[in-house]
Amino acid sequence: MSFSYWFFRSLFLISFKLFFGFEVIGSKKIPETGGVIVVANHVSYLDPMVVGSAIKKRQATFMARHGLFKIPLIGLFVGSFSFPINRDNPQPSSIKEAVNRLKRGELIVMFPEGGRRRDRTVLDAKRGVGLIAAMSNATVVPAFVDGTDRALPTGAKFIKPAKIRVFFGDPIEIKEEKKDRDFQDKIGAAVIEALRSLKTKVKG
């Protein structure tokens, strides 16, 4: 874990605990070594920072919207722990970058819904998560973020007090060697179902 990543993670973690009573459940379910994809729901701009803060012992790399890299200062900050992807039209180079990183044993965070949602529902998976998981054989760990939609809703300009929690689910092992489209779709569907199950446990 690089010093800059450790510094920002520690800063966010302390801030979230002080202002939001931040709580993490199930972080030990994340393998400490090997390629891992953490997939989470996405309802707020806070989500990447919240998920990154919830992951212990490992440095997370994010697949970030390519437009963020063009914004002065923000682009430099985002670029220090992310690589770009066009969510509407993912390029082969971005997929290859993710697969290569996972095969090198890195941990990548993905938001398979493809964007923030006003209605808090979990969307069908973008094909990318199934494709990357199938090609890399990385372990997939679902994560459900609760409370960021109240702390910083879509369209809001100010942060509000709210309890924020992150729940990690059971790892999904990719053991088969199949790489075809049907297998990729099967993995994507399994990931979304795992996210929905976590949501049901949290919301009741």
N, C-alpha and C positions, 0 to 999 in steps of 0.2 A: 504494500500500500504506500503510494507516494506521499511525501509530506504535505503537499498542497491539498490532495484529496482528503487526507486525515484531518487537516486543519478545517476545511469547509464542512466535512461531515460532523466533526465535533461541535462546530459552531451551530450548525442547524439542529443537531440533536439536543444540545442544551437549550436552545431557543424554543424548540417544539415542546420540550418537557415543561419549561417554565410557563409558556403561554397557552398550551393546548393539552396539558396532562398527557403527553404522548405515551402510548403504550404499544408494545410489540409482542405478539403472541406467535410462538412456533418458529422462531428464527433458527433454532437448532436443526430444523428440517432441511436447511440449505447445506448441501455438501461443501466441505471445507476445501476440497480440491477438485480439479477436473472442470470441463466445460459445463456451464450451467446457464439456462435461460430462465430468468424470473419474469413471469408474465403477470400484469396487474391491470385492474380496471382504471379508467382515466376520466375523472370528473372535474378536475381543478388544476390550475397551474402549479399548485403546491405538490402534486403527486410525485413528480420525479425526485424532488428534494426529500419528501417524506419516505419514499421507498428506499432511496439511497441511504438515508439515516438509519433505516430499520435493518439493513443488512450488516451483520457484524463479521469481523475478521477478514472480510474480502473486499476488494475494490470493485465497484460496479462500473460498467461502461454502458452508456445509453445510446439508443438509436434515436436521434433527434431530428425534428423537422428541418429540412435543408435551409429554409428561409431564415432560421435563427442565426445561422452562421454569417449572414450578410449584415446583421445589425451591429453597429460600432459598439465596442466594449463587451456587449452581451455575447457577441460572436466569439470573442477571445475566451471568455469565461466558459461558455458552453463547449467550445472546442477542446478544452483541457480534459474533459471526461466523456466526450461523446464523438460520434461520427455521423455524418449526414445521411438522410434517406428521404426520398420523395414519396410521401405516403400515398399519393394518388396514382403514382406510376413508378413503383420501385424499380431501380435499375439493377441489372445483373452484377455490376461492380459493388453495389451496397450489400447485396445478398452474399456475394463472395467474401467481402470483408468480414461480415458477421460470422460466416461459417469458418473462415480461417482463424479468427480470434477464438472461437469456441474450441476448435481442434487444438489450439495452443494452451487450452486450459483456462480461458478467461470466463468471467461472469458477465452476461449481458442482460440488461433490463429492457423488456419490450412491453408496449401497450397495444395489444392486438386489436382493440376497438378502433384504433386509427385516429382517435381524436377525443376531445372532451364532450361529455354528454350532459344535456340539461335535465333529462328525465331519469338519470341515475341507473338506467337499465344496462345490462351487459349485452353488447352487440355480438352478432356472429363474427367469428375470427376473420381478420384479414388473412389472405392466403399465405402471407409472408411467414407467420410464426410456424405453420405446419411445414412449409418448405425448408426453412432454416433448421428446424428441429430434425427433420428427416435426413437432411444432407450432413448434418454434423454429429448426429447420434448423441447430442447433449442431453443431460437430465433437465427436465422442465419442472419448475416449482411455481405453482399458482400463488398469487398474493392478492388479497382483497383489502382495499383501502377504504376506511370508514371515517367520515367526519370532515374531509377536506371540502366536500360540496357545501357544507355549512360554514366552514371557516373562510373560504374564498370561492363562492359560487361563480359559475360562468357568467361573465359580463359585469361582475362586481369590481369596484375600484378600491375597496378597503377590506382588510382582513377583520373577521369577527371572532369573538371567543367561541370555541367549540372543542369538544373532546375529539382527538384524532387517534385512531388505532389502525394497526396493520396486522392482518392475520395471514400467516403462511400455511398453505395446505400441504398434503402429502406429495412427495416428488413423483413425477411421471417418467419412468425409464423408457428410453427408446432403444429396444434391443433388436428389433427386426432390421434387416438390411434392405428392405424395399425402399425405392426412391420415386415410385410412380405417383401420378397426380391423386389417385384414389387414396393412397396411403398418407400423402401430405394432408389431404382434406380430413382424413380420419384423425390425425394428430391434432389439427386445428380445432376440430369439433370436441375432442377430448379435453383440450385446454379450456375452452369456453364452458363446457359442462362443469369442470372443476371450479372455475370462477363462480358459476351460478350456485354450486353447492356450498361454497364458502359464504356467499352472500346470504343464503338461506339460514346457515348456522348463526351468522352474525345478527341478522335482522329478525330471525324467528319466524 
